Amino acid sequence: MPGQNSGMTEFEFEVPVVIIGGGACGAVAALAAHHAGAEVLVVEQDATPAGTTAMSQGLVCAAGTSLQAVLDIADDAASLHADILVKTRGQTDPAIARAIAEGSGPCIDWLTRDIGYPFAVDTGFRAVYGHSRQRMHGWAGHGGADMIQLLHQKLAERGIDVLLQARLVDIIAEADGRVRGIAVERPDGRIDRIGCQALVLASGGFAADPDMVTKFMPEAANARHNGHPGNRGIAMKLGAGLGAALADMGSYQGYAMLADPHGITVPPGIIVEGGVLVNALGQRFVDETADIAGMVHPVMAQPRGTAWVVFDQRIEELCAYTLEVQGLREFGAIRTAATVNDLAGIIGADTTMVAATLADLATADCGTTDGTGRRWAGISPPRWPLRIVKVCGALYHTQGGLQIDAGARVLRPDGTALPNLFAGGGAARGVSGPSYWGYLPGMGLGAAVTLGRIAGMAAAAQVAAAAMRDQKMP
């Protein structure tokens, strides 16, 4: 059971800082702790590190970076903080929101300058869906899978050990919640016990645990899961067993445009540049630009639970730099319709209904607002010939988790901190508020890397302070 007395436990070996999870949060936490002088071990459940990060676009929202400054993009922590508050309707943790807003820019600059990660501002990603500035940072031509590989290359270059195929099954702690070590299960069923002075939980969320999803976010229970199968909430379960608080457990990123059946994300730029959604009847049913995460529910409510993204060659070419569009092309997910009859035939809808929908769409122009409430500001609707992709709504990852403070320390319900337990990434409470509508694009990785750095530095500092105290003792 979690919380057992460490005096009863013998450890195979001990490492000052242990980090659970080899995704972006865990890798950045390890790099930060090592940079601060600590000896670190990363524990990863898979044979090859991947996690939620590898399934993402690899885009990180961050404000006030040197990369933005070079492009004369005026952005700062205050602007990002304000955007977070507006998007979450003020229903987010103010301390975490401020910590991420203020720490995101320095984190990107540090990863670029000191770690050698080739970040660049994705200027093709407009300031939309709650962002008031262009602040998406990524590795041009690469996605989340490449991000993980490069971060682990940086770990290897620094001699940071990564223990693979080791699944966390227990946290061993004193009665006061002080962590003494962990127990991990190996592929052959063997249990290894590893001692530590500080523990960082940087594992995934719980989107792959049907019981937790049904309990905390029942409206998403029937959504297709498009995330890592290992995201089963183990950090939250074990943390709660130590007395930690959980918060915003109903928060998640849903997404309405997962290509069906190909399983490739249609990038939001397709919509931002003028694409629209129609249902199986050939009707539009939502303002596609209102909420990147919330759009999942209107799509799930349509006949057959699917919809069609409709765009044109201009939009396709504008988004062709993304790996997602390249993948959609490669696997034949993008189909072409030259006439109303073509489009109606592909969708399986009545030609008259499709014609009426397209006629209404043709009247939309820059500066007008259509019947869904969408404002066509600076862009035009798609023109013939049209491109179409069948999509469904999906659950990507959760945004709630262990309650933490601005220093990534895990907190009890009374607000006191567990002595040496830290958290970030999918294991920790993010800044998306209590539900799906508070999610900002890029905030999953934005919170992950920023809190990863904060947690890694804090864990290293705690270990160093303890060592200094020990040296002073007679």
N, C-alpha and C positions, 0 to 999 in steps of 0.2 A: 504494500500500500504506500502511496506517496506520503511523505512526512515521517517515515520511520526513522528511529534514532540512528545516527551514523556510527555510534559506538558499537553497534551490532554488525557493521559492515566492513569488510576488507576490500580494498580497491586493487585492481590489477596494476594500475599506475595512476599518477596524478598529473594534472596540467593546470597551471594557474587560471587560465581563461578557457572555458569550453563554450563553443557556439553550436547550437542545434539548428541545422539547416544550411545547405550549400547553395541556396538561391542568391539573388542579388543582395538581399538584406544581410544574410549570413556572411557572404564573401566580403562585402564592404565592412561589416563589423570586424571580421578577422584582420583585414588590411589595416583598419584604423587602430585596433588593439596592438597589433604588431608594430605599427608606426610609432605608437606611444611607448614601446619598449617591453610589452608583455609577451610571454610565451603562450601560444594559442593552438588549440585543436578545434577543427571543424568536424562535426559529426553529421553525416548525410545518409539518408535511408536508401537511396538508389545506388545502383552500380555506376551510373553516369549522372552527374548533377544536372538537373533540368528544372523541375518545379514549375510554378506558375510563370516565372520569369521567361523560361524558354518558350512558352506558348504565347508570349506577348509580342507587341511590335518593338519592344525595347526602347520605348519613348519615356522620358523622365521630365515631368514638369518642374522647373526650378526658376527662381526669380533673382534678378540682379547679378547675373553671371558675367564674367569677362567676355564670354563668347557673344552674349547679347550686346554688350557695349561696343564691340568691334563692328556690329551691324547697325549701330545707332538705335537699338531697341531700348526705349526708356522703360525700365522695369525695376522694381525693388521689392523687398520683403513686405512693406506696407501694402502694396498693391495686391500681392498674392494673398495676404492675410484678409484683405477686404473682399476679394473674390471668394475665398473660402466661406466667409461669414454670409455673404449674399446667397451663394449656392446652397448652403446648408440651412438657410433661414435662421441663422443664429443658433442652431441646435447642435453645435459641435463643442468638443472640449477646448476651451480657449487656450489653455497652456500648451496642449499638443499642437493646436493650429499655429500658434505663434512660434513654437520651436521648429516646426517644419518650414514655415514661411521664412524664418530668419536663417535656418540652417541649410536650406536647399541650395542656394547660390554658392556659399562657401564649399559645400560638399562637391558640387560639380566642378568647381575650380580646382579643388584638391585632387579629385580623381583624374582630372585632365593634366594638371601640372606635375603632381608628385607620383601618381600611380601610372600614368601613361595611357589612360583610356581615351580613345579618339572621339570625344564628344564634339558635336556640331549642332547648331540650331537648325531644326527642321523648318525651313522657311515655307515649305509647301503646306504646313499645318497652320491654318488661319487661327486667329484669336476668336474661338467660338465655344459654345456649350459651357459658358460660365467664365472663360478666361478673357480678361480684358487686354492681354498682351500676348505676343507670340513668345512662348516660353517652353516649347517642346524641344528637348535635347535628345539626340540619338546618334547612332553610328551610321553614317550615310551608307546605304546599300546593304545594311545588316539588320537583323532582328534580334529578338530576345535570346534565341538559341546561341547566336554568336556572342552576345553579351556575356552569357554564362561561361562559355568556353574561354573567352579572353580574361575574365575576372579570375578564373581558376588557373589560367596560365600565370597571372600576376601573383597568385598565392604560391605557386610552385617556384617561381623565380625568387621569392623571399624565404623559401624554406618552411612555409607554413603547412603543417600536416593536415591532411583531410582523410578522415576515416570513413570509407565508403561501406555501403550495405550494412549499416548499423542503425537500427530503428529504435528510437527512444521509447522505453516502456515504463520508466519510473524516474522520479526525482527523489533523491535521498537527502533528507534534511533533518535538522534538529527540531525540537519542539517549538522553538521560537521562529521557525521558518527559514533559518539560515541553511542554505544549500551546502551540502558536503560533497555531492557527486551525483552521478546518474547511472542508470542501468540501461543497457542497449541490448537488443536481440540481434544475433548474427544469423546469416542464412541457414545454418545448420541447427538453429534453435538454441545455441549456446547463449548464455547471458553474461555479458562483460560489465564490470562495474568500474567506472572511471571517476576519480576524485577531482575536485576543482575548488578554487577559491571564489570564483565568480562564474555565473552561468548566464548566457544570453540565449533566449528563445527566439529564433528567427525562422521558424518553420512556417509552413503554409497555414491557411485558414481551415474552414470546415465545409467547403462547398461540395466535397465528395462524400460527406456523411449524410445520408438521407434522413436519419432520425433528427439530427441537429438542424438541418434545413427545414424540415417540417415543423419543428418546435419553434424556431426563431424567425423564420421567414416563410410561412406557409404559402403565401401567394406565389413563391418561386419554386414550390415543390415539384411542379410538373414541367419546369423548364429543362431543356437539355443541358447537361453539364459539359462545359467546354473548358475544363481546367485539369490540373494534375490529379490523378486518382489517389495520390497519397495525402491529399488535403482533407484529413479526417479529424482535425481539431484536437490532436493529442496534447499540444502545448496548453490549450485552454483547459482541458480536462485535468491534467496534472497540476497546472497552476492553481486552479480552483481548489484542488485537494490540499494545497498548501495554505489556503485561506485568501487567495487573490480574488479581486473583484473582476467581473466581466462587464463590458459596456458596449452599447450600440450593436448588439448581436443581430439586429434586424437590418443591418447595413450591408450592401453588396453592390457589385457591378454586374448588372444585366446588360445584355446587348442584343439588339433586334436583328442584326444582319450577319448571321452565321450561314454561309452558303450551304444549301441543302441539296444533295447529301454530302457534299465535298468536305465540309468541316473546315473551310477556310474563312477567315474573317474578311468581310467586305469593309475596307477602310472607311472611316467617317468622311474622308475627303470627297468620296463619291457623292454623298449627300450635300456636303458643304458647298461644293462647286455647282450644284443645281440638280442633282438626282432626286427622285421621288420614290415613294412606296405605293404600290397598288395591291389590293387583295385578290383572292381567287375569283371575285366577281368583276374585277377590272376597275374597282373604285379606289380612290384615295381615301384615307381614313384618319390621318394624323398630320400635325405639323412636324415634319421630320427634323426640324432644327431646334425643337424646344428642349429636349432632354436626351442626351446620348444614352444614358442608362435606363431612363424611364420608358423609352420607346419600346422596350421589350414587352411590356404588358399589352399595349394595343395590338402588337403583332400576334402575340399568343392568343388574343381574343378573336382573331379573324377565322373565317372558315378554314378548317384543316390545320389551323395554327401556323400557317405560313403566309408569306407575302412575296412580292417581286420588287426588286430594286430596278428602276428604269432610269437610264442615263444615255449619254450619247458619246460619239467619238472624241469630242473636245474634252469632256470630263474624264473619259478613260485615259487619254494622253496626259492630262494634268496629273493624274494619280499613278501613272505607269512607273514612276520611280520607286513605288512601294513594293516590297516583297509580296504583299498580299495580292495585288493586281497581277503581278507576274505569275503567281501561283494559280489564280483564277483563270488566267489565259492558258497556262500549261495544261491544266486538268479539264479544260473545255467547259468551265462553269458559265462563261459569258456567251450568251446567244444573241443573235442579231435579228431584228425585225425591220423590214423595209416598208411594211404597210400595216394598216389597222388590222387587216385580216391575219397577217403574220403574227402580230402581237396577241390578238385574241386567241389564235390557235395554240400558241405556246402556253399561255396562261390557262386556257380552257374556259374562257369567259365568253359572254355574249358580245358579239361584235358591236352592237348598238351601244351597249354600256361602255365598252372600251373607247369607242369613238367619242362619246359624250365627255368622258374623263379627259381625253386628250384635247378636245376642243376647249374645255375650261382651262386646262393647263396652258394652252397656246395664248390665252388672253393675259396671262401673268407676265409682267415685265418688271424691269428694275424700278424699285420704289413702290410697287403695288403690294397689297396684301390679299391673299387668296381666301377661299372659303374655309380652309383648315386653320387659318390664322397665321400662316407662314408669310413672312415678309420677304419679298424678293429684292434685297438690297445689294446692289453691286454685281448681281449674277442674273442669268436668264435660265428658264427651264430648258430641258433637253429638246433637241431637234432631230428630225429624221435624218438618217436611219437610226433606230434606237438599239441600245444594248440592254439586256435584261439578265438578272441573276435571281434564282429562287433562293429565299432565305427563311430562317426560322429564328425564334427567340431563344436565347441561351443564358445560363448562369455562368459567369466567368470566374469570379472570386469574391470572397467575403471581405468586409471592411471593418467588422467588429472584432473584439477579442479582449485580451487581458488589459485591464486599466493600467495605464502608465502615467508618469509625470513628464515634465519637460526634459528630464535627464534620462528618460527611457527606463526608469526604475518601476518595477511592478508594484502596484499598490493594493492594499487591503480595502474592504468596503469603508473603513473609517478614515481612509486617506493616508494612513501610515505606510511606509515602504517596507517590503520584505528586504531583509538585510543585504543580500547579494545576488538578487535576481533581476535581470533586465529582459526587455522584449522589444521586438520590432517586426516589420513585415506583416505577413498574414496572421501571426500569433497575437499581435497587439491591436488595441483600438486605434483606428485611423482617424481621419478628419472628415469623413463623409456624412456625419450626422447619424440619425437613427434609422434611415431607410435608404432605398435605392436612389431617390431623387437628389441626394446631396453629392453624388460622385462627379468629380472634375476629371477630364481627360488627363492621363498621365500621372494621376495622383497615386495610383497603386504603386508604381515604381518610385515616384517622387517621395512618398512616405517611406518606402522600403530602404532606399539608399541613405536618405537623410537620417532616419532613426537608426539604421545600421551603424552609421558613423558615430552618432551620438552614443549609442549603447556600447560600441567597441571602445571608444575613448573613456567612457565612464567606468567600464569594467576594468580596464587597464589601470586607471587612476586609483581605483579602490584596492587593487592588488598591490600597487606600488606603495600606497599609504600604509597598508597592513605590514608590508615588509619593513618600512621605516620604523614603525612602532615596535616590531619584533627586535630590530637592531638596537633600539634604545633601552629595551628591557634588560635589567641586570641578570 
